[in-house]
Amino acid sequence: MKTSIKFYEAWGKIHPLHKLAVQDAIAIGILTAFTLLMFGLVGLYYSAYNRYRASLGLPTDNTPVITLPTMRHH
């Protein structure tokens, strides 16, 4: 006796709300993977940029250069 369940047959017997839940979970997983990939690429770019600046002898810290106005005393 051969019992093989095909995915599409089983998928057709699932409740529509369960189908939506599975599709939503897959979509969220894909978006999460894409977001993590983008963070990884930005991190690699940032690391390479810092190494490049260091090779030129430029500062690699992230402190913003803000000059505060000074009051002149007459």
Summary of the structure (lengths in Angstrom):
residues: 74
radius of gyration: 27.5
end to end distance: 102.3
largest distance: 102.3
contacts: 101
relative contact order: 0.05
helix: 62%
strand: 0%
